[in-house]
Amino acid sequence: MGCFYSECSLLASLGLLPSLKSSFLCLYSHVCSFCFSLQGMAFSLQERQILGIHGLLPPKVETQDTQAMRFQNNLKKMTDPLEKYVYLMGIQERNERLFYRVLMEDIEELMPIVYTPTVGLACTQYGHIFRRPKGLFISIRDRGHVRSIIDNWPETSVAAVVVTDGERILGLGDLGVYGMGIPVGKLCLYTACAGIRPEKCLPVVIDVGTDNETLLKDPLYMGLYQKRDRSQAYDDLIDEFMEAVVDKYGQDTLIQFEDFGNHNAFRFLRKYREKYCTFNDDIQGTASVALAGLLAAQRAVGKPITEHRVLFLGAGEAALGIANLIVMAMMESGMTQAEARKKIWMYDKHGLLVKVRNVQSFLDAVNTIKPTAIIGVSGAGRLFTHDVLKAMGTLNERPIIFALSNPTIKAECTAEDAYTLTDGRCLFASGSPFGAVTLNDGRVFTPGQGNNAYIFPGVALAVILSGVRHISDTVFLEATLAEQLTDKELAEGRLYPPLSNIREVSVQMAIKVMEYVYAKGMAFRYPEPVDKNAFVRSTVWNTDYDSFLPDTYDWPGVCFSPQK
């Protein structure tokens, strides 16, 4: 609605179109797009007449229930995940409220489509499945003019920005502007999971080129045909972007960094965290959801987090972020930082990270360290081999096995292998979803999905509502889920609440984080809500259609005739 409405209003103000209604009549194709982007055939007869669109829609006035049924029936006919993704994104463009209603009603089934793992496939095919642009594209050629580009965005009140430069999309590598699918998908979850209004969300891709030779030879690639710019100009562009966002939308605008390369992710987090309201989901969000899984696992194991030894496969931004938060959690339980760090081990492509690199296989590392938990964040595929899983089962009564790399093909092991090779004793979580596993003896386990969607939407909602200007790691330490997991769910093998409860999980998360930031003096929005539960719930966006009927009323006792 925003772009077309703005276009028509501008033309009318310049005298090029006599009125908004005439713009509808002159631009018939835009009219249909405008109508369907609001609520399609759910406009009442009076609304159709008042808006000047009567006759441009079929005569039937449909309810949203009927529209949702058609939407769901069409999805059921599709088997290809990418086909479902294209269809879902098309509905989002045409009828946003209907899209979110269907997504929220079947979040467990559809989240893997709008986000990982299917969004990764969609990103690799972005130029081939392209229908219409979403979000804001800022290139290295636009230096000095970023604010004017942001001014072109039709919404004037943005509260949350998700930005990527496309260098490290999931476990797929450098996809350049094809990475736009990630900010779009993340912000879909802001709305679906936490009820943040969609018009308050802005997806952005920063195009500084790509080192992906396949894309540079692809005639359908949609970004700059150049190698990735790694000069000072890149840093200057990011600086200009951050300043322009805050200048336009305010100091408390949330800016989430997503899928930047390791070398830039940590650097920008250190550079901007004290100056802007920003966080990196790959570092802090992943850390929080992994810690939440460990805290849930300790309930099942009956062993405090301070008694765990954790071995990471991978030593990048996700591993370091998780390790940092685990150390903080151990310190809160009474350990010194030095003692806590001795509980953390990392294994990268060169072997175990020790002074003398004499442990050359991950299996040897497991047998040497004897960890209670292994966490895979390498993005290198099935490196939790059968021998590794068997060794974990031998060393521990309840081994903790987290295969967190995305998408599914990059996971360190499958749920079936983890449960089967440990005789169902492991506590398993993955980054991408796996189905339930049935063992030969009939036991059924439901794998936990360590999805960042459990964390970042609720944290974002709290940050936006409380006016936080700087987000510390302690916020993510507070954003735990263990208390929201029931004993029954834990017995089923879950380490996280069912995704079907994600809206309530996010609301509870937002309440908890708001209580913390106000208590610590980190909030800037006053007066402080007394009843934070009621306040948060009152702000949550819903999918009901708005009425377009004008507010009409009588003037009782008013006479419009001259008095005689």
C-alpha positions as CSV (number, residue, x, y, z in Angstrom):
1,M,0.0,0.0,0.0
2,G,2.7,2.5,1.0
3,C,4.6,2.8,-2.3
4,F,1.4,3.1,-4.5
5,Y,-0.4,5.4,-2.2
6,S,2.7,7.6,-1.9
7,E,3.1,7.6,-5.7
8,C,-0.6,8.6,-6.3
9,S,-0.5,11.3,-3.6
10,L,2.6,12.8,-5.1
11,L,1.2,12.9,-8.6
12,A,-2.0,14.4,-7.4
13,S,-0.1,17.1,-5.4
14,L,1.8,18.1,-8.5
15,G,-1.5,18.4,-10.5
16,L,-0.6,15.5,-12.7
17,L,-3.6,13.6,-11.4
18,P,-6.7,15.4,-10.2
19,S,-7.4,13.1,-7.2
20,L,-6.4,9.9,-5.6
21,K,-9.6,8.4,-7.0
22,S,-8.6,9.3,-10.5
23,S,-5.3,7.6,-9.9
24,F,-7.1,4.4,-9.2
25,L,-9.1,4.8,-12.5
26,C,-6.0,5.6,-14.5
27,L,-3.8,2.8,-13.1
28,Y,-6.1,-0.2,-13.2
29,S,-3.3,-2.7,-12.7
30,H,-2.1,-0.8,-9.7
31,V,-5.6,-0.7,-8.3
32,C,-5.9,-4.5,-8.2
33,S,-2.5,-4.7,-6.5
34,F,-3.5,-2.1,-4.0
35,C,-6.8,-3.8,-3.1
36,F,-5.3,-7.3,-2.7
37,S,-2.4,-5.9,-0.7
38,L,-4.9,-4.7,1.9
39,Q,-7.5,-7.5,2.2
40,G,-8.6,-8.7,-1.2
41,M,-12.2,-9.7,-1.5
42,A,-12.9,-9.0,2.1
43,F,-13.8,-5.4,1.4
44,S,-17.4,-4.8,2.3
45,L,-19.8,-3.4,-0.3
46,Q,-19.7,0.0,1.3
47,E,-15.9,0.1,1.4
48,R,-15.7,-0.9,-2.3
49,Q,-18.1,2.0,-3.1
50,I,-16.3,4.6,-1.0
51,L,-12.9,3.6,-2.2
52,G,-14.0,3.7,-5.8
53,I,-13.1,0.0,-6.4
54,H,-16.6,-1.4,-6.8
55,G,-16.7,-3.7,-9.8
56,L,-12.9,-4.1,-9.8
57,L,-13.4,-7.2,-7.5
58,P,-15.7,-10.1,-8.0
59,P,-19.1,-9.5,-6.3
60,K,-18.6,-12.0,-3.4
61,V,-17.5,-10.5,-0.1
62,E,-15.3,-13.1,1.6
63,T,-14.3,-13.5,5.2
64,Q,-10.7,-13.9,6.1
65,D,-11.5,-17.4,7.2
66,T,-12.5,-18.3,3.6
67,Q,-9.3,-16.6,2.3
68,A,-7.2,-18.6,4.7
69,M,-8.8,-21.8,3.7
70,R,-8.0,-21.2,0.0
71,F,-4.4,-20.2,0.9
72,Q,-4.0,-23.4,3.0
73,N,-5.5,-25.6,0.4
74,N,-3.2,-24.3,-2.3
75,L,-0.2,-24.9,0.0
76,K,-1.2,-28.5,0.6
77,K,-1.1,-29.2,-3.1
78,M,2.5,-28.2,-3.3
79,T,5.4,-30.6,-2.5
80,D,8.4,-28.6,-3.5
81,P,9.7,-26.3,-0.6
82,L,10.9,-23.6,-3.1
83,E,7.5,-23.5,-4.8
84,K,5.9,-23.1,-1.4
85,Y,8.3,-20.2,-0.6
86,V,7.5,-18.4,-3.8
87,Y,3.8,-18.8,-3.2
88,L,4.0,-17.6,0.4
89,M,6.1,-14.6,-0.5
90,G,3.6,-13.7,-3.2
91,I,0.8,-13.8,-0.7
92,Q,2.8,-11.5,1.6
93,E,3.0,-9.0,-1.2
94,R,-0.7,-9.2,-2.0
95,N,-2.3,-9.6,1.4
96,E,0.0,-9.1,4.3
97,R,-2.5,-9.8,7.1
98,L,-3.7,-13.0,5.5
99,F,0.0,-14.1,5.1
100,Y,0.7,-13.6,8.7
101,R,-2.5,-15.2,9.9
102,V,-1.7,-18.4,8.0
103,L,2.0,-18.3,9.0
104,M,1.1,-18.0,12.7
105,E,-1.6,-20.7,12.6
106,D,0.8,-23.2,11.1
107,I,4.2,-21.9,12.3
108,E,5.8,-25.3,12.8
109,E,5.1,-26.3,9.2
110,L,5.8,-22.9,7.6
111,M,8.7,-21.5,9.5
112,P,11.1,-23.9,7.7
113,I,9.7,-22.5,4.5
114,V,9.9,-18.7,5.2
115,Y,13.2,-19.2,7.1
116,T,15.8,-21.9,7.4
117,P,16.3,-24.2,5.7
118,T,14.3,-23.2,2.6
119,V,15.2,-19.5,2.7
120,G,18.8,-20.6,2.0
121,L,17.7,-22.4,-1.2
122,A,15.6,-19.3,-2.1
123,C,18.7,-17.1,-1.6
124,T,20.8,-19.2,-4.0
125,Q,18.0,-18.9,-6.6
126,Y,17.0,-15.3,-5.8
127,G,17.6,-13.9,-9.3
128,H,15.8,-16.8,-10.8
129,I,12.6,-16.7,-8.7
130,F,12.5,-12.9,-8.5
131,R,9.0,-11.3,-8.7
132,R,9.3,-7.8,-7.2
133,P,11.9,-6.1,-4.9
134,K,11.5,-6.2,-1.1
135,G,13.6,-4.1,1.2
136,L,16.3,-1.5,0.5
137,F,19.3,-2.1,-1.6
138,I,22.4,0.1,-0.9
139,S,25.5,-0.3,-3.0
140,I,29.1,0.8,-2.6
141,R,28.4,3.2,-5.5
142,D,25.9,5.1,-3.3
143,R,28.5,6.4,-0.8
144,G,27.6,9.9,0.1
145,H,24.0,9.4,-0.7
146,V,22.8,6.8,1.7
147,R,20.4,9.1,3.5
148,S,18.6,10.0,0.3
149,I,18.1,6.3,-0.4
150,I,16.7,5.7,3.0
151,D,14.4,8.7,2.5
152,N,13.0,6.8,-0.5
153,W,11.6,4.1,1.8
154,P,7.9,4.9,2.1
155,E,7.5,4.2,5.8
156,T,8.5,7.1,8.0
157,S,8.5,5.4,11.3
158,V,10.8,2.4,11.3
159,A,11.7,0.7,14.6
160,A,13.8,-2.3,13.5
161,V,16.3,-2.8,10.7
162,V,17.9,-6.1,9.7
163,V,20.9,-5.6,7.5
164,T,23.3,-8.0,5.7
165,D,26.1,-7.6,3.3
166,G,25.5,-11.2,2.0
167,E,29.0,-12.5,2.6
168,R,28.1,-15.5,4.8
169,I,24.6,-16.5,4.2
170,L,23.8,-19.4,6.5
171,G,26.3,-22.1,5.7
172,L,26.2,-21.3,2.0
173,G,28.8,-18.6,1.7
174,D,29.0,-15.4,-0.3
175,L,25.7,-14.7,-2.1
176,G,26.0,-11.0,-2.5
177,V,22.6,-9.3,-3.0
178,Y,20.9,-12.7,-3.2
179,G,21.2,-12.6,0.6
180,M,18.2,-10.2,0.8
181,G,16.1,-13.2,1.6
182,I,17.7,-13.4,5.0
183,P,16.6,-9.9,6.3
184,V,13.2,-10.4,4.7
185,G,12.8,-13.8,6.5
186,K,14.1,-12.5,9.8
187,L,11.6,-9.6,9.8
188,C,8.8,-12.0,8.9
189,L,9.6,-13.7,12.2
190,Y,9.7,-10.4,14.1
191,T,6.0,-10.0,13.2
192,A,4.8,-13.6,13.3
193,C,6.6,-14.6,16.5
194,A,6.5,-11.3,18.5
195,G,3.8,-9.2,16.9
196,I,6.0,-6.3,15.8
197,R,4.1,-4.3,13.2
198,P,5.4,-5.2,9.7
199,E,5.5,-1.6,8.6
200,K,8.0,-0.9,11.4
201,C,10.5,-3.3,9.9
202,L,13.1,-2.5,7.2
203,P,15.2,-5.2,5.5
204,V,18.4,-3.9,4.0
205,V,21.2,-5.5,1.9
206,I,24.5,-3.7,1.5
207,D,26.0,-4.5,-1.9
208,V,29.8,-4.2,-2.1
209,G,30.2,-6.9,-4.7
210,T,30.7,-10.7,-4.3
211,D,33.6,-13.1,-4.5
212,N,31.2,-15.8,-5.8
213,E,32.5,-16.6,-9.3
214,T,29.3,-18.4,-10.2
215,L,27.2,-15.3,-9.5
216,L,29.6,-13.0,-11.3
217,K,29.1,-15.2,-14.4
218,D,25.3,-15.4,-13.9
219,P,23.3,-13.2,-16.3
220,L,20.4,-13.2,-13.8
221,Y,22.5,-12.0,-10.9
222,M,21.0,-8.7,-9.6
223,G,23.9,-7.1,-7.8
224,L,27.2,-5.3,-8.8
225,Y,29.4,-7.4,-11.1
226,Q,32.6,-6.8,-9.1
227,K,34.7,-8.5,-6.5
228,R,33.8,-7.7,-2.9
229,D,35.2,-4.3,-1.9
230,R,37.3,-4.8,1.2
231,S,38.9,-1.3,1.3
232,Q,38.3,1.6,3.6
233,A,35.3,2.5,1.4
234,Y,33.4,-0.5,2.8
235,D,33.9,0.7,6.4
236,D,32.9,4.2,5.4
237,L,29.7,2.9,3.7
238,I,28.7,1.0,6.8
239,D,29.4,4.0,9.0
240,E,27.3,6.2,6.7
241,F,24.5,3.7,6.8
242,M,24.4,3.5,10.6
243,E,24.4,7.3,10.9
244,A,21.7,7.7,8.3
245,V,19.4,5.2,10.0
246,V,19.7,6.9,13.4
247,D,19.4,10.3,11.9
248,K,16.2,9.3,10.1
249,Y,14.5,7.1,12.6
250,G,16.1,7.9,16.0
251,Q,18.8,6.7,18.4
252,D,16.7,3.8,19.7
253,T,16.2,2.2,16.3
254,L,17.2,-1.4,16.5
255,I,19.7,-2.5,13.9
256,Q,20.3,-6.2,13.7
257,F,23.4,-7.4,11.8
258,E,22.9,-10.7,10.0
259,D,25.2,-13.0,8.1
260,F,28.3,-10.8,7.8
261,G,31.6,-12.6,7.5
262,N,33.4,-13.6,10.7
263,H,36.1,-11.0,10.3
264,N,33.5,-8.2,10.1
265,A,30.9,-9.5,12.4
266,F,32.9,-9.2,15.6
267,R,34.6,-6.0,14.5
268,F,31.3,-4.2,13.9
269,L,29.8,-5.5,17.1
270,R,32.7,-4.1,19.1
271,K,32.7,-0.9,17.0
272,Y,28.9,-0.1,17.2
273,R,27.5,-1.7,20.4
274,E,28.2,1.3,22.6
275,K,27.1,3.8,20.0
276,Y,24.0,2.3,18.5
277,C,21.1,0.0,19.5
278,T,22.5,-3.0,17.7
279,F,23.2,-6.7,18.0
280,N,24.5,-9.5,15.9
281,D,22.1,-12.5,15.8
282,D,24.7,-14.9,14.6
283,I,26.8,-14.1,17.7
284,Q,24.4,-13.1,20.4
285,G,21.1,-14.7,19.3
286,T,22.8,-18.1,18.6
287,A,24.6,-17.9,21.9
288,S,21.4,-17.3,23.8
289,V,19.4,-20.1,22.2
290,A,22.3,-22.5,22.7
291,L,22.6,-21.5,26.4
292,A,18.9,-22.0,26.8
293,G,19.3,-25.5,25.4
294,L,22.1,-26.3,27.9
295,L,20.1,-24.9,30.8
296,A,17.2,-27.1,29.8
297,A,19.5,-30.1,29.4
298,Q,20.9,-29.5,33.0
299,R,17.3,-30.1,34.2
300,A,17.3,-33.5,32.6
301,V,20.8,-34.4,33.6
302,G,20.6,-33.0,37.1
303,K,24.0,-31.5,36.8
304,P,24.6,-27.7,37.1
305,I,26.2,-25.9,34.2
306,T,29.4,-25.4,36.1
307,E,30.1,-29.1,36.0
308,H,29.9,-29.4,32.2
309,R,32.8,-29.5,29.8
310,V,31.9,-28.2,26.4
311,L,33.7,-29.0,23.1
312,F,32.9,-26.9,20.1
313,L,33.3,-28.0,16.5
314,G,34.0,-24.7,14.8
315,A,35.7,-21.6,16.2
316,G,33.9,-18.8,14.4
317,E,31.5,-16.1,15.4
318,A,28.8,-18.5,16.6
319,A,31.2,-20.6,18.7
320,L,32.8,-17.6,20.3
321,G,29.5,-16.0,21.0
322,I,28.1,-19.2,22.6
323,A,31.3,-19.8,24.6
324,N,31.2,-16.2,25.9
325,L,27.7,-16.5,27.2
326,I,28.3,-19.9,28.8
327,V,31.3,-18.4,30.6
328,M,29.0,-15.6,31.8
329,A,26.4,-18.1,33.0
330,M,29.1,-20.1,34.9
331,M,30.3,-16.9,36.5
332,E,26.8,-16.1,37.7
333,S,26.9,-19.5,39.4
334,G,30.0,-18.6,41.3
335,M,32.9,-19.6,39.1
336,T,35.7,-17.2,38.3
337,Q,36.2,-16.3,34.6
338,A,39.5,-18.3,34.5
339,E,37.8,-21.4,36.0
340,A,34.9,-21.1,33.5
341,R,37.1,-20.8,30.5
342,K,38.9,-24.0,31.4
343,K,35.5,-25.8,30.8
344,I,35.5,-24.6,27.2
345,W,37.4,-26.2,24.3
346,M,37.3,-25.5,20.6
347,Y,38.2,-27.5,17.5
348,D,38.7,-25.9,14.1
349,K,39.8,-27.1,10.7
350,H,43.4,-27.2,12.0
351,G,42.6,-29.3,15.0
352,L,42.1,-28.7,18.7
353,L,42.8,-25.1,19.7
354,V,45.8,-25.6,22.1
355,K,49.4,-24.4,22.0
356,V,50.6,-27.6,20.5
357,R,48.3,-28.8,17.7
358,N,48.7,-32.6,18.4
359,V,45.1,-33.6,18.3
360,Q,44.2,-33.9,14.7
361,S,40.8,-35.6,14.6
362,F,37.5,-34.6,16.3
363,L,37.1,-38.1,17.6
364,D,40.6,-37.9,19.3
365,A,39.5,-34.5,20.8
366,V,36.3,-36.1,22.2
367,N,38.3,-39.0,23.8
368,T,40.9,-36.6,25.1
369,I,38.7,-33.8,26.6
370,K,35.8,-36.2,27.6
371,P,33.2,-33.5,27.1
372,T,29.7,-33.7,28.5
373,A,28.5,-31.6,25.6
374,I,29.6,-31.2,21.9
375,I,28.3,-28.2,20.0
376,G,28.6,-28.0,16.2
377,V,28.7,-24.6,14.6
378,S,31.2,-25.3,11.8
379,G,28.9,-25.4,8.8
380,A,31.0,-28.2,7.4
381,G,28.5,-31.0,7.3
382,R,28.4,-34.4,9.0
383,L,31.5,-34.2,11.2
384,F,29.7,-35.7,14.2
385,T,30.5,-39.2,12.8
386,H,29.1,-42.4,14.1
387,D,32.3,-43.0,16.1
388,V,32.0,-39.6,17.7
389,L,28.4,-40.1,18.7
390,K,29.2,-43.6,20.1
391,A,32.1,-42.2,22.0
392,M,29.8,-39.5,23.5
393,G,27.4,-42.2,24.5
394,T,30.1,-44.2,26.2
395,L,31.6,-41.2,28.1
396,N,28.2,-39.9,29.3
397,E,25.0,-41.3,30.6
398,R,23.1,-38.4,29.0
399,P,25.4,-36.9,26.3
400,I,24.5,-33.4,25.1
401,I,24.7,-33.2,21.3
402,F,24.0,-29.9,19.5
403,A,24.3,-29.9,15.7
404,L,23.5,-26.2,15.2
405,S,24.8,-25.5,11.6
406,N,22.3,-24.4,9.0
407,P,20.8,-25.3,6.6
408,T,19.9,-29.0,7.2
409,I,22.5,-30.4,4.8
410,K,25.2,-28.6,6.9
411,A,24.1,-30.0,10.2
412,E,26.9,-32.0,12.0
413,C,24.7,-35.1,12.3
414,T,21.1,-36.1,11.9
415,A,18.7,-36.5,14.8
416,E,18.2,-40.2,13.9
417,D,21.9,-40.9,14.2
418,A,22.2,-39.0,17.5
419,Y,19.3,-40.9,19.1
420,T,20.1,-44.3,17.6
421,L,23.8,-44.4,18.3
422,T,23.3,-43.3,21.9
423,D,20.4,-45.6,22.5
424,G,18.0,-42.7,23.0
425,R,20.0,-41.3,25.9
426,C,21.3,-38.1,24.2
427,L,19.9,-34.6,24.6
428,F,19.8,-33.4,21.0
429,A,19.2,-30.0,19.4
430,S,19.7,-28.9,15.8
431,G,19.7,-25.5,14.0
432,S,17.4,-26.7,11.2
433,P,14.4,-28.9,11.9
434,F,14.4,-32.7,12.0
435,G,11.3,-34.9,12.3
436,A,10.5,-37.1,15.3
437,V,12.7,-40.2,15.7
438,T,11.2,-43.7,16.5
439,L,13.7,-46.2,17.9
440,N,13.4,-50.0,17.4
441,D,11.9,-50.4,20.8
442,G,9.1,-48.0,20.0
443,R,10.4,-45.0,21.9
444,V,9.6,-41.7,20.2
445,F,11.8,-38.6,20.5
446,T,11.0,-35.1,19.3
447,P,14.3,-33.3,18.5
448,G,14.7,-29.8,19.8
449,Q,15.4,-27.1,17.2
450,G,17.8,-24.5,18.6
451,N,16.1,-21.8,16.4
452,N,17.2,-18.2,17.0
453,A,13.5,-17.3,16.5
454,Y,13.0,-18.3,20.2
455,I,15.2,-15.4,21.1
456,F,15.6,-12.4,18.7
457,P,11.9,-11.6,18.2
458,G,11.1,-11.3,21.9
459,V,14.3,-9.4,22.6
460,A,13.6,-7.1,19.8
461,L,10.1,-6.4,21.0
462,A,11.4,-5.6,24.5
463,V,14.1,-3.3,23.1
464,I,11.7,-1.4,20.9
465,L,9.0,-1.0,23.6
466,S,11.5,0.1,26.3
467,G,13.6,2.5,24.2
468,V,16.9,0.7,24.9
469,R,19.8,2.5,23.1
470,H,22.6,-0.1,23.7
471,I,22.2,-3.9,24.0
472,S,24.6,-5.6,26.3
473,D,25.4,-9.3,26.4
474,T,23.6,-9.5,29.8
475,V,20.3,-9.0,28.0
476,F,20.9,-12.2,26.1
477,L,21.9,-13.9,29.4
478,E,18.4,-13.0,30.7
479,A,16.7,-14.2,27.6
480,T,16.5,-17.9,28.6
481,L,13.8,-20.4,27.8
482,A,14.4,-23.2,30.3
483,E,11.5,-22.1,32.6
484,Q,9.1,-22.2,29.7
485,L,9.8,-25.9,29.0
486,T,7.5,-28.3,30.8
487,D,8.6,-31.6,32.3
488,K,6.4,-33.5,29.8
489,E,8.1,-31.7,26.9
490,L,11.6,-32.4,28.4
491,A,10.7,-36.2,28.7
492,E,9.7,-36.2,25.0
493,G,13.3,-35.1,24.1
494,R,12.5,-31.4,23.6
495,L,15.0,-28.8,24.9
496,Y,12.8,-25.9,23.6
497,P,9.1,-25.2,23.8
498,P,7.1,-26.3,20.8
499,L,7.2,-23.7,17.9
500,S,3.5,-23.7,18.0
501,N,3.8,-21.7,21.2
502,I,6.3,-19.2,19.8
503,R,4.1,-16.1,20.1
504,E,3.5,-16.7,23.8
505,V,7.2,-17.6,24.3
506,S,8.2,-14.3,22.6
507,V,5.8,-12.3,24.7
508,Q,7.0,-13.9,27.9
509,M,10.6,-13.2,26.7
510,A,9.8,-9.6,26.1
511,I,8.2,-9.1,29.5
512,K,11.3,-10.7,31.2
513,V,13.8,-8.6,29.2
514,M,11.7,-5.4,29.8
515,E,11.8,-6.0,33.6
516,Y,15.6,-6.4,33.4
517,V,16.4,-3.3,31.3
518,Y,14.2,-1.1,33.5
519,A,15.7,-2.5,36.6
520,K,19.2,-1.9,35.3
521,G,18.5,1.7,34.1
522,M,19.0,0.7,30.4
523,A,15.5,1.8,29.3
524,F,14.8,5.3,27.9
525,R,11.1,5.1,27.4
526,Y,9.1,6.6,30.3
527,P,6.9,6.4,32.2
528,E,7.8,2.8,32.9
529,P,4.8,0.5,32.4
530,V,3.6,-0.7,35.8
531,D,1.9,-3.8,34.4
532,K,4.4,-4.9,31.8
533,N,2.5,-8.0,30.9
534,A,-0.6,-6.0,30.0
535,F,1.5,-3.4,28.2
536,V,3.4,-5.9,26.0
537,R,0.2,-7.7,25.1
538,S,-1.6,-4.4,24.2
539,T,1.1,-3.6,21.6
540,V,1.1,-6.9,19.8
541,W,-0.1,-6.6,16.2
542,N,-2.9,-8.8,15.0
543,T,-4.0,-10.0,11.6
544,D,-7.6,-8.7,11.7
545,Y,-8.5,-6.5,8.8
546,D,-9.0,-2.8,9.4
547,S,-12.2,-1.0,8.5
548,F,-12.1,1.5,5.7
549,L,-15.4,3.0,6.5
550,P,-15.3,6.6,7.6
551,D,-16.2,7.6,11.1
552,T,-19.8,8.8,10.8
553,Y,-22.1,10.2,13.5
554,D,-25.0,12.6,14.1
555,W,-25.2,16.0,15.7
556,P,-28.2,15.6,18.0
557,G,-30.2,18.8,18.5
558,V,-28.4,20.8,15.7
559,C,-30.8,22.7,13.4
560,F,-29.6,23.4,9.8
561,S,-32.6,25.7,9.0
562,P,-32.9,29.4,9.9
563,Q,-34.9,30.0,13.0
564,K,-38.3,31.6,12.4
